[in-house]
């Protein structure tokens, strides 16, 4: 069974509520229809009900079984205002400012409070909002998981060639959140992504910390950052299979891995690759997707107390459906 099909099957076993705040984007309407038809989750769209229904009718979209909530008139707005003020009281947030955030056009803060208060299991956004805005609202409403400082993201890259990663599946991180993580953050990203790899593929993660250097072939502070991250990750997770610094070909191709990093338990076998910065991560996943023909599933956020997932603004309807399925499984 295809990985996405496995995730969808799991989502159907215990239906969760997922909120979609960007109802004014037609892709969200088409996705909501598909999600309900496929029985993947209960869907809540945020926005003016008349406007949403009018748009759906014009496009021939059926929203039967989809709940539409207007944050401006919601009976829960007052309690959300109180809750957000309590969360942000150290920052001096006033009830008036909290109300403005919760009734903003992007609906991100209202969606975040729905998840925090248990009125939704998770949230999916990013079709029209930037990653920064999605992440900011999520951190300020839901917050980070216990003991976690670094909120990051990963992509599940499903390639056309089974020899890469785990039967063609490779986890890429971080490709959407942290512009220039230091060694500590890179280590936390590596450990978190390895955990997700094991959880969703049911295999042992083999983590490659990527660089333009392999095992000292070049010297530079950027290389030192990666090698230090490997040391920290081993302290955080002593049993983790992790190696670096490795170039991408040494990480993924056995013959090159054996040549450039002989004796490594990861080189040539990696199913998780950690990029040294956001430039390389974002460029890497997009090239793999567009030129390599891989399916990019994500970005999937990790490190938050409850699931929120961010979409690329170039996402398709099927991308949204898939990420909602993933979010629903996380919410279980």
Sine and cosine of phi, psi and omega as CSV:
sin_phi,cos_phi,sin_psi,cos_psi,sin_omega,cos_omega
0.00,0.00,0.69,-0.72,0.04,-1.00
-0.87,0.49,0.55,-0.84,-0.06,-1.00
-0.82,0.58,-0.72,0.70,-0.01,-1.00
-0.88,0.47,-0.62,0.78,0.03,-1.00
-0.90,0.43,-0.60,0.80,0.04,-1.00
-0.90,0.43,-0.67,0.74,0.00,-1.00
-0.91,0.42,-0.67,0.75,0.02,-1.00
-0.90,0.44,-0.66,0.75,0.01,-1.00
-0.89,0.46,-0.64,0.77,0.01,-1.00
-0.93,0.37,-0.62,0.79,0.01,-1.00
-0.87,0.49,-0.60,0.80,-0.06,-1.00
-0.94,0.35,-0.36,0.93,-0.08,-1.00
-0.95,0.32,-0.45,0.89,-0.06,-1.00
-0.51,-0.86,1.00,0.05,-0.14,-0.99
-0.87,0.49,0.77,-0.64,0.04,-1.00
-0.91,-0.42,0.33,-0.94,0.05,-1.00
-1.00,-0.09,0.80,-0.59,0.03,-1.00
-0.86,-0.50,0.77,-0.64,-0.02,-1.00
-0.99,-0.13,0.70,-0.71,0.04,-1.00
-0.90,-0.44,0.97,-0.23,-0.10,-0.99
-0.97,0.24,-0.30,0.95,-0.13,-0.99
-0.99,-0.14,0.88,0.48,-0.11,-0.99
-0.95,0.32,-0.25,0.97,-0.04,-1.00
-1.00,0.09,-0.02,1.00,0.12,-0.99
-1.00,-0.09,0.81,-0.59,-0.11,-0.99
-0.88,0.48,-0.45,0.89,0.02,-1.00
-0.88,0.47,-0.57,0.82,0.02,-1.00
-0.92,0.38,-0.57,0.82,0.02,-1.00
-0.92,0.38,-0.74,0.68,0.03,-1.00
-0.88,0.47,-0.65,0.76,0.00,-1.00
-0.91,0.42,-0.69,0.73,0.00,-1.00
-0.85,0.53,-0.69,0.73,0.03,-1.00
-0.86,0.51,-0.72,0.69,-0.03,-1.00
-0.92,0.40,-0.65,0.76,-0.04,-1.00
-0.88,0.48,-0.70,0.71,0.00,-1.00
-0.94,0.35,-0.67,0.74,0.01,-1.00
-0.87,0.50,-0.63,0.78,-0.04,-1.00
-1.00,0.09,-0.13,0.99,0.04,-1.00
0.93,0.38,0.62,0.79,-0.06,-1.00
-1.00,0.02,-0.50,0.87,-0.05,-1.00
-0.21,-0.98,0.28,-0.96,0.23,-0.97
-1.00,0.07,0.70,-0.71,-0.13,-0.99
-0.91,-0.41,0.70,-0.71,0.15,-0.99
-0.87,-0.49,0.84,-0.54,0.11,-0.99
-0.99,-0.16,0.67,-0.74,0.04,-1.00
-0.97,-0.24,0.75,-0.67,0.01,-1.00
0.44,-0.90,0.03,-1.00,0.05,-1.00
-0.93,0.37,0.88,-0.47,-0.09,-1.00
-0.84,0.55,-0.66,0.76,-0.01,-1.00
-0.90,0.44,-0.69,0.73,0.00,-1.00
-0.91,0.41,-0.68,0.74,-0.01,-1.00
-0.91,0.42,-0.71,0.70,-0.01,-1.00
-0.91,0.41,-0.63,0.78,0.03,-1.00
-0.88,0.47,-0.69,0.72,0.02,-1.00
-0.91,0.42,-0.67,0.74,-0.01,-1.00
-0.90,0.44,-0.69,0.72,0.01,-1.00
-0.88,0.47,-0.68,0.74,-0.01,-1.00
-0.89,0.46,-0.48,0.88,-0.04,-1.00
-0.99,-0.17,0.01,1.00,0.01,-1.00
0.96,0.28,0.43,0.90,-0.02,-1.00
-1.00,-0.08,0.75,-0.66,0.05,-1.00
-1.00,-0.10,0.82,-0.57,-0.01,-1.00
-0.94,-0.34,0.50,0.87,0.06,-1.00
-0.87,0.48,0.77,-0.64,0.01,-1.00
1.00,0.09,-0.01,1.00,0.04,-1.00
-0.99,-0.16,0.79,-0.61,0.05,-1.00
-1.00,0.07,0.69,-0.72,0.04,-1.00
-0.88,-0.48,0.84,-0.54,-0.06,-1.00
-0.87,-0.50,0.76,-0.65,0.09,-1.00
-0.99,-0.14,0.94,-0.34,-0.02,-1.00
-0.82,0.57,-0.54,0.84,-0.05,-1.00
-0.91,0.41,-0.48,0.88,-0.06,-1.00
-0.89,-0.45,0.11,0.99,-0.06,-1.00
-0.90,0.43,0.65,-0.76,0.05,-1.00
-0.93,0.37,-0.29,0.96,-0.03,-1.00
-1.00,-0.09,-0.02,1.00,-0.05,-1.00
-0.85,0.52,-0.70,0.71,-0.05,-1.00
-0.87,0.49,-0.69,0.73,-0.01,-1.00
-0.93,0.36,-0.54,0.84,0.05,-1.00
-0.93,0.37,-0.62,0.79,0.06,-1.00
-0.87,0.50,-0.75,0.66,0.00,-1.00
-0.87,0.49,-0.67,0.74,-0.02,-1.00
-0.90,0.43,-0.68,0.73,-0.01,-1.00
-0.93,0.37,-0.62,0.78,0.06,-1.00
-0.88,0.48,-0.67,0.75,0.01,-1.00
-0.90,0.45,-0.68,0.74,0.00,-1.00
-0.90,0.45,-0.64,0.77,-0.14,-0.99
-0.96,-0.27,0.33,0.94,-0.09,-1.00
-0.90,0.43,-0.52,0.85,0.03,-1.00
-0.93,0.38,-0.36,0.93,0.03,-1.00
-1.00,-0.05,0.00,1.00,0.05,-1.00
0.98,0.21,0.42,0.91,0.00,-1.00
-0.93,0.37,0.78,-0.63,0.01,-1.00
-1.00,-0.04,0.35,-0.94,0.07,-1.00
-0.84,0.54,-0.61,0.79,0.00,-1.00
-0.89,0.45,-0.70,0.72,0.01,-1.00
-0.94,0.35,-0.58,0.81,0.05,-1.00
-0.89,0.46,-0.68,0.73,0.02,-1.00
-0.88,0.47,-0.63,0.78,0.02,-1.00
-0.89,0.45,-0.67,0.74,0.02,-1.00
-0.90,0.43,-0.66,0.75,-0.08,-1.00
-0.97,0.26,-0.31,0.95,0.02,-1.00
-0.92,-0.40,0.26,0.97,0.06,-1.00
-0.90,0.43,0.42,-0.91,-0.12,-0.99
-0.88,0.47,-0.50,0.87,-0.04,-1.00
-0.98,0.21,-0.23,0.97,0.09,-1.00
0.89,0.45,0.21,0.98,-0.11,-0.99
-0.94,0.35,-0.64,0.77,-0.01,-1.00
-0.95,0.32,-0.62,0.79,0.04,-1.00
-0.89,0.45,-0.68,0.73,0.03,-1.00
-0.88,0.47,-0.66,0.75,0.02,-1.00
-0.88,0.47,-0.66,0.75,0.02,-1.00
-0.94,0.35,-0.54,0.84,0.10,-1.00
-0.85,0.52,-0.70,0.71,-0.01,-1.00
-0.93,0.37,-0.71,0.70,-0.01,-1.00
-0.86,0.51,-0.67,0.75,-0.08,-1.00
-0.99,0.10,0.00,1.00,0.04,-1.00
0.99,0.11,0.17,0.99,0.03,-1.00
-0.99,0.12,-0.16,0.99,0.15,-0.99
-0.53,-0.85,0.53,-0.85,0.00,-1.00
-0.98,0.17,-0.45,0.89,-0.02,-1.00
-0.24,-0.97,0.12,-0.99,-0.04,-1.00
-0.70,-0.71,0.59,-0.81,0.10,-0.99
-0.78,-0.63,0.83,-0.56,-0.02,-1.00
-0.50,-0.86,0.07,-1.00,0.04,-1.00
0.87,-0.49,-0.08,1.00,0.03,-1.00
-0.91,0.41,-0.55,0.83,0.04,-1.00
-0.84,-0.54,-0.29,0.96,-0.02,-1.00
-0.99,-0.14,0.53,-0.85,0.04,-1.00
-0.95,0.31,0.37,-0.93,0.07,-1.00
-0.84,0.54,-0.65,0.76,0.00,-1.00
-0.86,0.51,-0.68,0.73,0.00,-1.00
-0.94,0.35,-0.65,0.76,0.04,-1.00
-0.89,0.46,-0.71,0.71,-0.05,-1.00
-0.93,0.38,-0.68,0.74,-0.02,-1.00
-0.87,0.50,-0.74,0.67,0.00,-1.00
-0.89,0.45,-0.62,0.78,-0.02,-1.00
-0.92,0.39,-0.70,0.71,-0.01,-1.00
-0.91,0.42,-0.63,0.77,-0.06,-1.00
-0.98,0.21,-0.30,0.95,0.04,-1.00
-0.96,-0.27,-0.78,0.62,-0.10,-1.00
-1.00,0.01,-0.65,0.76,0.00,-1.00
0.99,0.11,0.09,-1.00,-0.04,-1.00
-1.00,0.00,0.33,-0.94,0.03,-1.00
-0.93,0.36,0.40,-0.91,-0.02,-1.00
-0.85,0.53,0.77,-0.64,0.06,-1.00
0.98,0.18,0.04,1.00,-0.04,-1.00
-0.94,-0.33,0.75,-0.66,0.04,-1.00
-0.96,-0.26,-0.51,0.86,-0.12,-0.99
-0.97,-0.23,0.91,-0.40,0.16,-0.99
-1.00,0.05,0.80,-0.60,-0.06,-1.00
-0.66,-0.75,-0.21,-0.98,-0.02,-1.00
-0.55,-0.83,0.33,-0.95,0.14,-0.99
-0.62,-0.79,0.38,-0.92,0.14,-0.99
-0.91,-0.41,0.64,-0.77,0.22,-0.97
-1.00,-0.06,0.92,-0.38,-0.02,-1.00
-0.99,-0.16,0.89,-0.45,0.01,-1.00
-0.98,-0.20,0.97,-0.23,-0.09,-1.00
-1.00,0.02,0.18,-0.98,-0.01,-1.00
-1.00,0.06,-0.10,1.00,-0.09,-1.00
-0.89,-0.46,0.91,-0.41,-0.09,-1.00
-0.92,0.39,-0.23,0.97,-0.03,-1.00
-0.97,0.25,-0.27,0.96,0.02,-1.00
-1.00,0.06,0.65,-0.76,0.11,-0.99
0.85,0.53,-0.75,-0.66,-0.01,-1.00
-0.96,-0.28,1.00,-0.06,-0.03,-1.00
0.82,0.57,0.64,0.77,0.03,-1.00
1.00,-0.06,-0.08,1.00,-0.03,-1.00
-0.97,-0.23,0.79,-0.61,0.02,-1.00
-0.74,-0.67,0.71,-0.70,0.07,-1.00
-1.00,0.01,0.79,-0.61,0.03,-1.00
-0.94,-0.34,0.73,-0.68,0.07,-1.00
-0.45,-0.89,0.43,-0.90,-0.29,0.96
-1.00,-0.07,0.77,-0.63,-0.11,-0.99
-0.92,-0.40,0.09,1.00,-0.13,-0.99
-0.58,-0.82,-0.21,0.98,-0.20,-0.98
-0.87,-0.50,-0.85,0.52,-0.19,-0.98
-0.99,-0.11,0.94,-0.35,-0.07,-1.00
-0.87,0.49,-0.73,0.69,-0.05,-1.00
-0.57,-0.82,0.96,0.29,-0.06,-1.00
-0.90,0.43,0.61,-0.79,0.09,-1.00
-0.99,0.15,-0.06,-1.00,-0.09,-1.00
-0.88,0.48,-0.65,0.76,0.01,-1.00
-0.89,0.46,-0.72,0.69,0.00,-1.00
-0.90,0.43,-0.67,0.74,0.03,-1.00
-0.86,0.51,-0.66,0.75,0.01,-1.00
-0.89,0.45,-0.69,0.72,0.02,-1.00
-0.90,0.44,-0.64,0.77,0.05,-1.00
-0.88,0.47,-0.68,0.73,-0.01,-1.00
-0.89,0.46,-0.73,0.69,-0.03,-1.00
-0.91,0.42,-0.68,0.73,0.00,-1.00
-0.90,0.43,-0.68,0.73,-0.03,-1.00
-0.93,0.37,-0.61,0.80,0.06,-1.00
-0.87,0.49,-0.64,0.77,0.03,-1.00
-0.89,0.46,-0.65,0.76,0.03,-1.00
-0.94,0.35,-0.59,0.81,0.06,-1.00
-0.86,0.50,-0.73,0.68,0.00,-1.00
-0.91,0.42,-0.63,0.78,-0.05,-1.00
-0.92,0.39,-0.64,0.77,-0.13,-0.99
-0.99,-0.14,-0.35,0.94,0.05,-1.00
-0.96,-0.27,-0.19,0.98,-0.03,-1.00
0.85,0.53,0.64,0.77,0.04,-1.00
-0.70,-0.71,0.27,-0.96,0.07,-1.00
-0.97,0.25,0.75,-0.66,0.02,-1.00
-0.96,0.28,0.65,-0.76,0.13,-0.99
-0.85,-0.53,0.96,-0.27,-0.22,-0.98
-0.98,-0.19,0.83,-0.56,0.08,-1.00
-0.95,-0.31,0.82,-0.58,0.07,-1.00
-1.00,-0.03,0.93,-0.36,-0.18,-0.98
-0.99,0.12,0.48,-0.88,0.03,-1.00
-0.36,-0.93,0.06,-1.00,0.15,-0.99
-1.00,0.07,0.04,1.00,-0.01,-1.00
-0.84,-0.55,0.51,-0.86,0.13,-0.99
-0.84,-0.55,0.90,-0.45,0.11,-0.99
0.77,0.64,0.76,0.65,0.09,-1.00
1.00,0.09,0.22,0.98,0.02,-1.00
-0.93,0.37,-0.31,0.95,0.09,-1.00
-0.63,-0.78,0.45,-0.89,0.06,-1.00
-0.88,-0.47,0.75,-0.66,-0.03,-1.00
-0.13,-0.99,0.49,-0.87,0.07,-1.00
-0.83,0.56,-0.53,0.85,0.03,-1.00
-0.92,0.40,-0.56,0.83,0.07,-1.00
-0.94,0.35,-0.67,0.74,0.02,-1.00
-0.86,0.51,-0.61,0.79,0.01,-1.00
-0.86,0.51,-0.66,0.76,-0.03,-1.00
-0.95,0.31,-0.69,0.72,0.00,-1.00
-0.90,0.43,-0.59,0.81,0.06,-1.00
-0.92,0.39,-0.60,0.80,0.03,-1.00
-0.89,0.46,-0.60,0.80,0.04,-1.00
-0.88,0.47,-0.70,0.72,0.01,-1.00
-0.88,0.48,-0.69,0.72,-0.02,-1.00
-0.92,0.40,-0.67,0.75,0.00,-1.00
-0.88,0.48,-0.61,0.79,0.02,-1.00
-0.92,0.39,-0.51,0.86,0.07,-1.00
-0.96,0.30,-0.64,0.77,0.00,-1.00
-0.94,0.34,-0.58,0.81,-0.05,-1.00
-0.64,-0.77,0.99,0.12,-0.11,-0.99
-0.84,0.53,-0.46,0.89,-0.04,-1.00
-1.00,-0.01,0.00,1.00,-0.07,-1.00
-0.95,0.31,0.73,-0.69,0.13,-0.99
-0.99,0.15,0.96,-0.27,-0.07,-1.00
-0.58,-0.81,0.60,-0.80,0.03,-1.00
-0.50,-0.87,0.40,-0.92,0.01,-1.00
0.22,-0.97,0.27,-0.96,0.14,0.99
-0.99,0.12,0.61,-0.79,-0.01,-1.00
-0.73,-0.68,0.66,-0.75,0.18,-0.98
-0.96,0.28,0.35,-0.94,-0.11,-0.99
-0.87,0.50,-0.65,0.76,-0.01,-1.00
-0.93,0.37,-0.60,0.80,0.04,-1.00
-0.93,0.38,-0.49,0.87,0.00,-1.00
-0.97,0.26,-0.55,0.83,-0.21,-0.98
-0.94,-0.33,-0.38,0.93,-0.09,-1.00
-0.93,-0.37,0.90,-0.45,-0.11,-0.99
-0.81,0.59,-0.71,0.70,-0.06,-1.00
-0.90,0.44,-0.62,0.79,0.01,-1.00
-0.97,0.26,-0.62,0.79,0.05,-1.00
-0.86,0.51,-0.68,0.73,0.01,-1.00
-0.90,0.44,-0.58,0.81,-0.04,-1.00
-0.97,0.25,-0.71,0.71,-0.10,-0.99
-1.00,0.05,-0.45,0.90,-0.02,-1.00
-0.65,-0.76,0.91,0.42,-0.05,-1.00
-0.86,0.51,0.67,-0.74,0.02,-1.00
1.00,0.06,-0.08,1.00,0.00,-1.00
-0.96,0.28,0.67,-0.74,0.04,-1.00
-0.99,0.15,-0.13,0.99,-0.06,-1.00
-0.92,-0.40,-0.66,0.75,-0.09,-1.00
-0.81,0.59,0.78,-0.63,-0.03,-1.00
0.99,0.17,-0.09,1.00,-0.07,-1.00
-0.79,-0.62,0.10,1.00,-0.14,-0.99
-0.88,0.47,0.71,-0.70,0.17,-0.99
-0.92,-0.38,-0.06,1.00,0.12,-0.99
-0.75,-0.67,0.80,-0.61,0.07,-1.00
-0.84,-0.54,0.75,-0.66,-0.03,-1.00
-0.94,-0.34,0.89,-0.46,-0.01,-1.00
-0.99,0.15,0.53,-0.85,-0.07,-1.00
-0.96,0.28,-0.32,0.95,0.02,-1.00
-0.35,-0.94,0.11,-0.99,-0.08,-1.00
-0.95,0.31,-0.53,0.85,0.07,-1.00
-0.82,0.57,-0.83,0.56,-0.06,-1.00
-0.92,0.40,-0.63,0.78,-0.03,-1.00
-0.91,0.41,-0.73,0.68,-0.02,-1.00
-0.92,0.39,-0.69,0.72,0.04,-1.00
-0.89,0.45,-0.67,0.74,-0.05,-1.00
-0.88,0.47,-0.71,0.71,-0.03,-1.00
-0.94,0.33,-0.59,0.81,-0.01,-1.00
-0.93,0.35,-0.61,0.79,0.07,-1.00
-0.92,0.40,-0.66,0.75,0.02,-1.00
-0.88,0.47,-0.61,0.79,0.00,-1.00
-0.96,0.28,-0.78,0.63,-0.16,-0.99
-0.99,0.15,-0.67,0.75,0.00,-1.00
-1.00,-0.03,-0.65,0.76,-0.03,-1.00
-0.99,0.17,-0.22,0.98,0.04,-1.00
0.97,0.25,0.31,0.95,0.03,-1.00
-0.98,0.20,0.40,-0.92,0.13,-0.99
-1.00,-0.04,0.83,-0.56,-0.01,-1.00
-0.99,-0.16,0.91,-0.42,-0.03,-1.00
-0.96,-0.27,0.97,-0.26,-0.04,-1.00
0.57,-0.82,-0.30,-0.95,0.06,1.00
-0.95,0.32,0.61,-0.79,0.03,-1.00
-0.95,-0.31,0.86,-0.51,-0.06,-1.00
-0.98,0.21,0.55,-0.84,0.07,-1.00
-0.67,-0.74,0.59,-0.81,0.00,-1.00
0.94,-0.35,-0.17,0.99,0.06,-1.00
-1.00,0.07,0.39,-0.92,-0.03,-1.00
-0.93,0.37,-0.51,0.86,0.04,-1.00
-0.66,-0.75,0.41,-0.91,-0.18,-0.98
-0.95,0.31,0.81,-0.59,0.21,-0.98
-0.73,-0.68,0.74,-0.67,0.01,-1.00
-0.82,-0.57,0.62,-0.78,-0.12,-0.99
-0.97,-0.25,0.71,-0.70,0.03,-1.00
-0.99,-0.14,0.42,-0.91,0.22,-0.98
-0.96,0.28,0.59,-0.81,0.02,-1.00
-0.92,0.38,-0.22,0.97,0.10,-1.00
-1.00,-0.09,0.28,0.96,-0.09,-1.00
-0.91,0.41,0.43,-0.90,0.10,-1.00
-0.99,-0.11,0.15,-0.99,0.06,-1.00
-0.86,0.50,-0.69,0.73,0.00,-1.00
-0.90,0.44,-0.56,0.83,0.08,-1.00
-0.85,0.52,-0.71,0.70,-0.01,-1.00
-0.89,0.46,-0.72,0.69,0.00,-1.00
-0.85,0.52,-0.71,0.71,-0.02,-1.00
-0.90,0.43,-0.68,0.73,-0.03,-1.00
-0.93,0.37,-0.57,0.82,0.08,-1.00
-0.89,0.46,-0.66,0.75,0.03,-1.00
-0.87,0.49,-0.69,0.73,0.01,-1.00
-0.89,0.45,-0.71,0.71,0.00,-1.00
-0.88,0.47,-0.63,0.77,0.02,-1.00
-0.89,0.46,-0.64,0.77,0.03,-1.00
-0.92,0.39,-0.67,0.74,0.06,-1.00
-0.86,0.51,-0.63,0.78,-0.04,-1.00
-0.94,0.35,-0.37,0.93,0.01,-1.00
-0.90,0.43,0.00,0.00,0.00,0.00
